[in-house]
């Protein structure tokens, strides 16, 4: 499974983005299931509602919810990173936990956000 991060979704939904077009082609070439998470869904919907854009194609995407197990893992990851004096945004640790617990690779353009989390697998 591939969990698509918000930055990639933004590019894909921007019909004029060459970067988004390449990302979409890359996803179409894989045989893996594609998903977003509830946190990405919030971020994308917020932007679309703010700009009064259509949300129909977004809400049909397979969406992984943030669970109690994800909360436990993301809190542990955030604590471990803090102990190593590495900072990461809370939302990125939450997205990482969802991906780890669902055995999903993360497709992101912001690889540096996830590289400090050793359990994360990135989609290349």
Phi, psi and omega in degrees: 000145177242125177261115184272125182280162185302318183298324178289318178301317180302315180294319180296318181285346174275099186299345180263000184274118175293323178298317178294321179297316178295319180297317179296318178298320179298318179293322180292334182278349181268153177265007183274156174291145181247136179213164167239176175243167183300331179289317175297320179301315178301311183299316181292315180297320178304310180297319180290318178297319181299322182265006179056043178265161178293136181249002186303314182290338180282314186288352177272351181292144174299128186235126176270129180279156174275117186255176176299320178295322177295320179298317180296314181293317182294324176295320178294315179300313181298319178295316179298316179295320179298320179295332179267007181060030174254131181257149177208153179286149179302318182296324178293323177292327177291317177296318178301316180297318178300315180297313181299311183292340178255010180053043182251149172271147179262128175258109183217153170269346180260062184302327182298338178290334186248344181301324179293347182263100190297335182281349183279138172250128179264144175275123183259000000 
